């Protein structure tokens, strides 16, 4: 379908409330590419209304996917304050507070009276939802915040500077959302002013918008670990999902060949002691789970900012110790199982085989615990998202370690 020229389109594309709500729900449910394709056939006025109804971070993602000419036309068609805010938000990195800002509409001077402020608010609230009034000086620097209760009870000739909250709390636009979440955790305000380094008010961000953005990032992390892109949603077409996922499956297959190659090196040992094949998946599963536990804790610490510079060595040591202890405990159980199975088969090396399983389990769990920390740290060091395909790389290292230890010890100790 061809795009209609700006400002033109069929009558069905008039910005009716039900159409805007339907399109906003579809934009939220889709990734940026699909959302942009969904909106592109509609008139600029319709698209602007839809973008005003969704999360500001979604607005930026969708605008980035539209052709430059259409993007500029939409910004021009939006209310002046809104279009200016969209342009400003584009200058900030992803996952920052600056991408979540709405324009501050209720902005007043400190010498304005309560009566005059209320009269201005009567017109403002017809177009936008207002929670607080923001008091700025002539240079746009935030001087105070006015709550509606104070306006309600103050005398009409009282100046705002007399009832405003001075030196209010504010966020900075370049701040990461996760860092902002830590600052607002105990405040629970409906919205927060955002100021630049000079203290100038550049936007406001609603608390629910920040929580929504952070919840999405956390929900996308689990998919990133196994190669599912953050853009993929339930409504993403299967062709695009295939393009997102398949390259990672090819990588997973390649890494699986590495683990298979380790088994192939010890083919003679397996032929001599077929009983070892029973315990290969047991060791791989236990070591893999140990590594995934370490990986989950590491990613959580990195996401929440708990992992401070210099704390990596301490975390690696902790996971190594946990791997040693957990490996020893489950290794005893697995070793006894090997001993019992070997005795039932009449294998004269039953005790040795039980000891091999115990040692391999300990070594595999220690290596997998360390790998669970090193994999996301290495991805971050190379400039990638620490969660990206981390599970694929971790699985390879744990499979190679656990299977290699079991077969290598068997080849060494049963000769």
N, C-alpha and C positions, 0 to 999 in steps of 0.2 A: 504493500500500500504506500502510495506516494504521500510525502508530508505536505499538508496544506500550507499556503503562504502564511506568514505571521499575521495574526489578526483576522484570518479568514477561516472558514470551516463550516460544516453543516450545523443546522440548528440543534441536532442531537448532542453537539459538543459544547453547548452552553454550560457554564460552570454551575450546574444544579448541585444542591447539597448532597443528594444521593449518589450522583456520579463521582463527586469529589471523594466521598467516603469510600466508595467501592474501589476507586483507583488507589487511594491511600493505603487501603488494606492490602491490595495486590503488590504495591511497591514495597511495603514492609515485609511481605512474605517472600519476595524474590531477591536475588542478588542484584548488584548495580547494573550489570549489562542487560539482564532481562527487564529490569525496571525502566531503564532508558528506552529500550525498544518498545515497551508497553506505552510509555508516555509520548513518544515522538510523534505519532499521528495526530495528537490532539492539539487544540489551539493553545497559544501561549498563556492565555488567561486561565485556562483549565489547569495546565501544568503548574503554574504559579500557585494556585489555590491548593493543589495536591501537595506540593513541596512545603507549603506553609503548615500542612497538617501532620507531617512526619518528623521523625527525629532529625535534628540539624546535621548530625554526622551522616545520615542517609542522604540528605540533600546534597552534601558535598560529593559523596560517592557517585550519585546519579549525574550531577552536573559534569563531573570529570569524564563520564562516558558519552556525553552528548557532543556532537560536532561543535567546534569553537563558535561558529556563527550562530547556531541555535542557542548555545549557552549565553552568549552576550545578549541575544534578543530576550531571553527569559529574565535575565537580570534587569534589563531595561524595562520590561513589562511589570516587574514586581514593584510594590510600594517602595519609595525612595529609601527609607530606613532599612527595609528588608533586603533590597538589592545590594545596598552598601555593605550590609552585614555578611551576605553571602560572599562577596568579593574579599572581605577582610578574613573570613574564616578559611578561605582557600590558601592563605599564606602560611597556615600553621600545619605542622606534621600530623599524620594519622595518630589516633589514640591520645591526642592532646586535648586539653580543655578548650582551646581556641576553635576546634572543629565543632564544638557543641553549643556555641553561643547563639543566642537570639538578640535582636536589637533592644536596647533599653528605651522604652517609650515614655515612661513617666519620669522625666528628668527635669529638675527645677533648680532655680537659683536660691541661695540661702536667704536672700532678703524678700522673697515672695511671701505673701501672707497666706494664712490657712484658707481664707475665703476664696482668694484668687486661685489657689491650688485646686480646691474642690471643683471650681467652675471648669478648669482645664481638664480635670479628671473625668468630668461628665462626658466630654467628647471622646477622650482617649479610650475609656472602657467600652465604648460602642464598637470599637474595632479590635481591641486586643484585651487579653486577660491581664490584670494588674495585681500584683501581690504587694510590692513595696514602691515607695517613691524614692528616687535617688537625687541627692543634692550635690551639685557640682559647682565649681567656681567658673570664672570666665575662660579659663584654659582647659576646662573639661576634667579637672582633677576631682576625684570623689572626696567629698567632705563629710557626708553623712547619709544615713538611711532613715526614712520616715515610714512608720507603720501606720496602717489605716486607723487603728484604735486612737492614736494620738491626734489624728486629724479630726476624728469624730468628737472628741471631748474638749479640744482646744478652742479658745475664742477666735473668731474669724479674723481679727486684726493681729493675731500672733504671727510672728515670722517663723519660717521653717527652721532657721538656725537655732531657735529656742526650744524646739521639740524634737529635733533630729537626734539620732544616735551617732555620736561623733567617733571618728576613727574606727569605722566598721570593718569587720572581717571581709576579706576579698581574696579571690583566686587570681592567678596569673595565666595568661592564655597559652604560654609555651609549656606549662606544667603538664606532665603525664597524668592521664585520668586516674591511674592507680594511686599516684601520690596525692592527688586532690581528694580521693576517697578517704584516705587516711586522715586528712585534715578535717573533713566534714563529718566524720564518723559519729562524733559525739555532739554535733550541733543540730542536725536534723532540721535545717531551715528549708522552706519550700523552694527558694532560689537564692543564688549567690551572685554578687557583682563580680565582674572580671575586669581587672585593671592592668595596664602595661607597667613597665619599669618606672615610669615617671608618675604613676598614680592616676593616669587618665582612665576614665571609664570607657571601655571598648566593647562591652557586651554584658549579658547576663546568662547564666546557665541554671536550668532547673534541676533540682536534686533528682527527680525521677528520670531525667534524661541521662544523667551521669550513671545512675544505677543500671539503667537499661543498656547503655553502651558497655559498661564493665561486665554485665551478665552475659552479653553476647560474646565478648572476647574470651571469657572463661569457658563458655559452651563450645566455642570454636577450637579451643586448645586440644580437647580430646580427639577431634577429627584430624587436626594437624599432625598428631603423633603417628597416625597411620596413613598419611598422605591425602587426606580430604581437605580441599582448599576451604578457607574461611568464607568464600563467596558462595559456596554451594548450599542451597536450601532444599527443602522438600519439593518446592515447585520448580527447581532447576530442570530444564529439559534433559532427557537421557543422553543426548549427543554431547552436550556440554559437560555433563557429569562424567561421561566416558573419557573426554579429553582431560578433565581434571585428574581422574584417578589412575588411568592406565599407565602413564609413565612411571608412577611410583610402584605399581605392580611389577613392571619390568625390572625396576631396580631391586625390588624384593626378590624376584626370581634370580637375579644375578648374585645377590648375597647368599641366597639359599644354595646356589652351586658351590659357593666357597665352603659352606658347612658340609655339603655333600662330598667335596673334595677331601676334606679331613677324614671322613669315614672311609673314602676310597683308599687313602694311604695305608690304613690299617685293615684292609680287606683280608689279608692272611690271618691276622689275629682273630677277626670275627669268624672266619671259616674254622679256625681251631677251637674257639670258644663261642659257639652260637648263643649260649646263654646271655652273653653280653648285649645282644641285640634287644633283649627284653628290657634292659635298664637304660638304653640310650634315650628314649622319649621321657623316661622318669627323671633323669638328670637334667635334660634340656628344659622340661617343664618347671622343675623346682628352681633352677638357676634363672630362668626367664622371669618367673614370678618375683623372685628376689630383686632382680634388676628393675622390674617395673615399679616395685614399691619405692626403690631409691629414686627412680626417675620422677615419679609422681611428687615425692616430697621436694625434690630439687626444683622442679618446674613451679610448684606452689610457692616456694621461697623466692624464686626469681620474679614471679608474677607479682607477689605482694611486696617485693622489695626487702624481704627479710635477709636475703643473702647479700651481705655487705662485702665490698672489696677486701680481700685478705682472709675471708672466711671459707674459701674453697678448700684449702688444705685440711681444715678442721672437719669439714663435711665429708671429705673423702675418707679421712681416718675413721670417722664415726660409722660410715656405711661399710667400710672394710671390717670393722669389729663386729657389726651386726651380721654381716655375711658370714664371718667366722663362727659366731655363736649359733646362728640359725642353721648354717650348714652342718655344724657338728650335731645338733639335735636331730635334724631330719636325716642326717647321714647315718646316725646310729640305727634308726628305724629301717632305712633302706639297706644298710649293710646286713642287718639281721634277716631281712627278707631275702637278700641274695644268698646268705649262708644257708637258710632253710631250703631254698629252691635248689641250690647246688648239692646239698646233702640228699635231698629226695632223688636227684638224678645220679647220685653216687659219684660225684666229681671229687677226685682226691685233693683238689686245690680249693675246696669250699671256703676254708678260713681265709686264704689269701684273696679270693674273689670278694668276700665280704669286706675285708680291709681296703681293697681297691675302690669299691663303691663308696665307702666312708670317706676316704681321702679325696676322691674325685668330687663328691658332693660338697665337701668343705671348700676345696679350691674353686669349684665352679661358682658357688654362692659368693665367695669373696670377690672374684673377678667381676661377676655380674653386678654386685653392689657398687663397686668402684666405677664400672662402666655406666651405671645409671646416673652417676654424677658427671662423669667426663663427657658423655655424649652431648647433653644440652650445653655444657660449658664450651665445648669445641665448636658447636654450631653457632653460638653467640660470638665467639672469638672471630669466626670467619664472616660475621655480618649477617647471618641467617637467623630466622626465628628459632629460638631454642627448641620449640615443640615440633618443628617441621620434620616429619618422617623420623623422629627420634626413636620411635618404637621399632622401626625397620632396622636401623643401625644397631640398636641395643640387642635385638633378637639375634642378629648375626654374630655379634661378639660373644653372647652367652652360649649359643649353640656350638660355636667353634671351641670355646673354652671348656665347656662341660664334656662334650663328646671327645675332644682331643685329650683331655685329662684321663677320662675313663679308659679309652683305647690305648693311650700311651703308657699308662701305668700297667695295664694288663699285658702289653707287649714286653714291658721291662721286668715285671715281677713274676711272670708265669713261664719264663723260658726254662 
